Amino acid sequence: MPTSFRTFLLAAAALASPLAAQTPPASPAAATARPATPFIPAGFTPPTRIEGPGFVLVPLGPEVVKLDYDAYMASIDHLQKTFSRSTNWPRQGITDAEAMKDMEGEQARFRARKSFAYAVLTPDGRRERGSVYVSPSPVPGHDAIVRLWVTKADYDAGFDAALYQWVRGWVAKDWPFRTVAYPGRSIDWATWDAAVAARKAAAGKGTP
Protein backbone atom coordinates (compact mmCIF):
# COMPACT_ATOMS: atom_id res chain seq x y z
CA MET A 1 0.00 0.00 0.00
CA PRO A 2 1.56 3.33 -0.94
CA THR A 3 2.53 5.62 1.92
CA SER A 4 -0.19 8.24 1.86
CA PHE A 5 -2.57 10.33 3.83
CA ARG A 6 -4.77 7.23 3.84
CA THR A 7 -2.08 5.59 5.99
CA PHE A 8 -2.21 8.62 8.29
CA LEU A 9 -5.95 8.23 8.63
CA LEU A 10 -5.52 4.60 9.69
CA ALA A 11 -2.92 5.59 12.28
CA ALA A 12 -5.16 8.38 13.51
CA ALA A 13 -8.02 5.96 13.90
CA ALA A 14 -5.87 3.76 16.12
CA LEU A 15 -4.82 6.73 18.24
CA ALA A 16 -8.43 7.85 18.51
CA SER A 17 -9.66 4.53 19.84
CA PRO A 18 -11.77 4.67 22.99
CA LEU A 19 -8.93 3.25 25.08
CA ALA A 20 -6.62 6.04 23.95
CA ALA A 21 -9.13 8.62 25.09
CA GLN A 22 -9.32 7.22 28.63
CA THR A 23 -6.87 6.73 31.49
CA PRO A 24 -4.87 3.56 30.73
CA PRO A 25 -6.10 0.58 32.77
CA ALA A 26 -4.02 -0.69 35.65
CA SER A 27 -3.57 -4.13 34.09
CA PRO A 28 -4.06 -6.07 30.81
CA ALA A 29 -7.02 -7.80 32.43
CA ALA A 30 -8.69 -4.45 33.02
CA ALA A 31 -8.12 -3.54 29.37
CA THR A 32 -9.71 -6.78 28.27
CA ALA A 33 -12.70 -6.26 30.52
CA ARG A 34 -13.43 -2.77 29.25
CA PRO A 35 -15.74 -2.94 26.21
CA ALA A 36 -14.65 -0.85 23.24
CA THR A 37 -17.06 1.72 21.88
CA PRO A 38 -17.27 1.45 18.09
CA PHE A 39 -16.64 4.40 15.80
CA ILE A 40 -20.27 4.28 14.70
CA PRO A 41 -23.28 2.83 16.58
CA ALA A 42 -24.12 -0.81 15.95
CA GLY A 43 -27.50 0.11 14.53
CA PHE A 44 -26.16 2.64 12.02
CA THR A 45 -25.82 1.55 8.39
CA PRO A 46 -23.15 3.53 6.50
CA PRO A 47 -24.47 4.78 3.16
CA THR A 48 -23.08 2.98 0.13
CA ARG A 49 -24.41 5.11 -2.71
CA ILE A 50 -25.22 8.79 -2.37
CA GLU A 51 -26.30 11.04 -5.22
CA GLY A 52 -25.30 14.68 -5.17
CA PRO A 53 -25.55 17.55 -7.65
CA GLY A 54 -23.38 16.43 -10.55
CA PHE A 55 -21.77 13.46 -8.80
CA VAL A 56 -22.34 10.22 -6.94
CA LEU A 57 -20.46 8.77 -3.95
CA VAL A 58 -19.63 5.06 -3.76
CA PRO A 59 -17.23 3.26 -1.38
CA LEU A 60 -13.62 3.07 -2.50
CA GLY A 61 -12.63 -0.48 -3.38
CA PRO A 62 -11.28 -2.70 -6.15
CA GLU A 63 -14.26 -1.85 -8.38
CA VAL A 64 -13.06 1.73 -8.78
CA VAL A 65 -9.30 1.21 -8.56
CA LYS A 66 -8.63 2.36 -12.14
CA LEU A 67 -10.79 5.46 -11.80
CA ASP A 68 -9.16 6.35 -8.49
CA TYR A 69 -5.65 5.78 -9.84
CA ASP A 70 -6.27 7.91 -12.91
CA ALA A 71 -7.71 10.72 -10.78
CA TYR A 72 -4.87 11.09 -8.29
CA MET A 73 -2.05 10.37 -10.75
CA ALA A 74 -3.31 13.20 -12.96
CA SER A 75 -3.17 15.62 -10.00
CA ILE A 76 0.03 14.71 -8.16
CA ASP A 77 1.42 18.19 -7.56
CA HIS A 78 -2.01 19.60 -6.74
CA LEU A 79 -2.79 16.91 -4.16
CA GLN A 80 0.63 17.06 -2.53
CA LYS A 81 0.01 20.74 -1.84
CA THR A 82 -3.69 20.76 -0.99
CA PHE A 83 -4.47 17.34 0.49
CA SER A 84 -1.64 15.13 1.70
CA ARG A 85 0.89 17.98 2.15
CA SER A 86 3.52 15.35 1.43
CA THR A 87 5.57 14.10 -1.50
CA ASN A 88 4.83 10.50 -0.47
CA TRP A 89 1.30 10.45 -1.91
CA PRO A 90 0.45 10.67 -4.62
CA ARG A 91 3.80 10.21 -6.30
CA GLN A 92 5.21 9.02 -9.58
CA GLY A 93 5.77 5.29 -9.79
CA ILE A 94 2.79 3.96 -7.84
CA THR A 95 2.23 0.50 -9.30
CA ASP A 96 -1.04 -1.17 -10.19
CA ALA A 97 -0.42 -3.67 -7.39
CA GLU A 98 0.07 -0.89 -4.84
CA ALA A 99 -3.07 0.85 -6.04
CA MET A 100 -5.07 -2.35 -5.72
CA LYS A 101 -3.72 -3.06 -2.22
CA ASP A 102 -4.71 0.46 -1.23
CA MET A 103 -8.26 -0.10 -2.47
CA GLU A 104 -8.50 -3.48 -0.74
CA GLY A 105 -7.44 -1.82 2.50
CA GLU A 106 -10.07 0.90 2.16
CA GLN A 107 -12.73 -1.71 1.45
CA ALA A 108 -11.66 -3.81 4.46
CA ARG A 109 -11.83 -0.82 6.81
CA PHE A 110 -15.25 0.12 5.45
CA ARG A 111 -16.59 -3.39 5.99
CA ALA A 112 -15.07 -3.49 9.48
CA ARG A 113 -16.78 -0.14 10.22
CA LYS A 114 -13.46 1.44 11.18
CA SER A 115 -13.38 4.23 8.59
CA PHE A 116 -15.29 5.08 5.43
CA ALA A 117 -13.74 6.21 2.17
CA TYR A 118 -15.76 7.20 -0.88
CA ALA A 119 -15.00 7.85 -4.52
CA VAL A 120 -16.73 10.91 -5.93
CA LEU A 121 -17.73 9.85 -9.44
CA THR A 122 -19.43 11.55 -12.33
CA PRO A 123 -23.11 10.54 -12.59
CA ASP A 124 -22.28 8.07 -15.39
CA GLY A 125 -19.57 6.47 -13.24
CA ARG A 126 -16.89 6.91 -15.86
CA ARG A 127 -14.59 9.33 -14.04
CA GLU A 128 -13.57 10.01 -10.46
CA ARG A 129 -13.72 13.68 -9.46
CA GLY A 130 -12.23 13.16 -6.01
CA SER A 131 -12.60 11.29 -2.72
CA VAL A 132 -14.16 11.76 0.72
CA TYR A 133 -12.88 10.13 3.93
CA VAL A 134 -14.82 9.77 7.20
CA SER A 135 -12.57 8.60 10.04
CA PRO A 136 -12.23 8.60 13.84
CA SER A 137 -10.65 11.76 15.24
CA PRO A 138 -7.24 11.55 16.97
CA VAL A 139 -8.11 14.76 18.84
CA PRO A 140 -10.50 14.74 21.81
CA GLY A 141 -13.61 16.84 21.40
CA HIS A 142 -14.39 15.58 17.88
CA ASP A 143 -16.40 12.48 17.03
CA ALA A 144 -14.88 12.23 13.56
CA ILE A 145 -12.68 13.90 11.00
CA VAL A 146 -13.69 14.32 7.37
CA ARG A 147 -11.17 14.93 4.58
CA LEU A 148 -11.80 15.36 0.89
CA TRP A 149 -9.95 16.13 -2.30
CA VAL A 150 -10.81 16.79 -5.92
CA THR A 151 -8.72 16.57 -9.07
CA LYS A 152 -6.84 19.64 -10.30
CA ALA A 153 -9.29 20.09 -13.17
CA ASP A 154 -12.29 19.92 -10.85
CA TYR A 155 -10.60 22.24 -8.36
CA ASP A 156 -10.02 24.82 -11.08
CA ALA A 157 -13.68 24.51 -12.05
CA GLY A 158 -14.77 25.40 -8.49
CA PHE A 159 -15.89 21.91 -7.51
CA ASP A 160 -13.80 21.74 -4.34
CA ALA A 161 -15.78 24.47 -2.57
CA ALA A 162 -19.09 23.07 -3.78
CA LEU A 163 -18.25 19.53 -2.68
CA TYR A 164 -17.08 20.71 0.74
CA GLN A 165 -20.34 22.54 1.41
CA TRP A 166 -22.37 19.54 0.25
CA VAL A 167 -20.33 17.09 2.34
CA ARG A 168 -20.82 19.20 5.47
CA GLY A 169 -24.56 19.08 5.01
CA TRP A 170 -24.53 15.35 4.22
CA VAL A 171 -22.46 14.46 7.29
CA ALA A 172 -24.60 16.62 9.56
CA LYS A 173 -27.80 15.07 8.21
CA ASP A 174 -26.93 11.42 7.61
CA TRP A 175 -24.14 10.51 10.05
CA PRO A 176 -24.41 9.99 13.85
CA PHE A 177 -21.76 12.51 14.88
CA ARG A 178 -22.12 15.54 17.12
CA THR A 179 -18.81 17.28 16.44
CA VAL A 180 -16.87 16.82 13.20
CA ALA A 181 -13.47 18.30 12.33
CA TYR A 182 -12.56 19.26 8.78
CA PRO A 183 -8.76 19.68 8.96
CA GLY A 184 -7.44 22.32 6.61
CA ARG A 185 -10.93 23.72 6.23
CA SER A 186 -12.99 24.36 9.37
CA ILE A 187 -9.75 24.07 11.37
CA ASP A 188 -6.54 25.52 9.96
CA TRP A 189 -3.60 23.18 9.50
CA ALA A 190 -1.36 24.76 12.14
CA THR A 191 -4.03 24.41 14.82
CA TRP A 192 -4.90 20.86 13.81
CA ASP A 193 -1.31 19.66 13.59
CA ALA A 194 -0.56 21.11 17.01
CA ALA A 195 -3.59 19.36 18.51
CA VAL A 196 -2.60 16.00 16.97
CA ALA A 197 0.99 16.40 18.17
CA ALA A 198 -0.19 17.24 21.68
CA ARG A 199 -2.47 14.21 21.73
CA LYS A 200 0.34 11.91 20.60
CA ALA A 201 2.64 13.31 23.26
CA ALA A 202 -0.02 12.82 25.93
CA ALA A 203 -0.71 9.27 24.79
CA GLY A 204 2.99 8.48 24.90
CA LYS A 205 3.15 9.66 28.52
CA GLY A 206 0.07 7.66 29.47
CA THR A 207 -1.93 10.83 30.06
CA PRO A 208 -5.73 10.68 29.53
C-alpha positions, 0 to 999 in steps of 0.5 A: 500500500503506498505511503499516503494520507490514507495511511495517516488516517488509519494511524489516527483511527488507532490513536483515537480509539476509545482506550486512547481517550481514557486513562490507561487501565491498571492491568491487561485484564482491566483492558480486556474487561473494558468494552470498546465503543465502536466508531459508529453505533451498531444500529447505524448503516453507513451509506453505500451510494449517495447522489449529489448535484453532478456526482455520486459517492460510492465506497472506495474499493477494487471496483473503482481502482482504475478510476481512483488511480487515474484521478490522483495520478493526474493531480500529483502536484495539486494533491501534494500541496492541498491534500496530503501535504507530502511528497509520499502520496500521490507520487510518480511510480505507484504501481497497479499492485500498490493501487489495488492493495490500497483499495483493498485496505479501504474496502476492508476498513469500510466493511469493518466499520473502522473508517469510510472512504468514498470515490466521488464519481461523475453521474455516469460512473466513468470518471472520479472527481475526487474522494471523501474520507470519514474517520475517527478523530485523533483529537478529543472533542471531535467524534470524527474527522472528514477529509476530501480532495478533488482533481486539479481540473475539478478544483479549477472549475470550483468543484472543491468548494461546492463539494465541501459545502455539500459534504458538510450538510450530508455528514450533519444530516446522515451521520451519527456525529455531534462534532466533526473536524474538517482539517485544513478547512474548518480548522486551519492546519497549524491548529490541527497539527498542534492538537494532533501532536499534543495528543500523541505526546499525551498518549505516549506519557500515558496521560488521559 
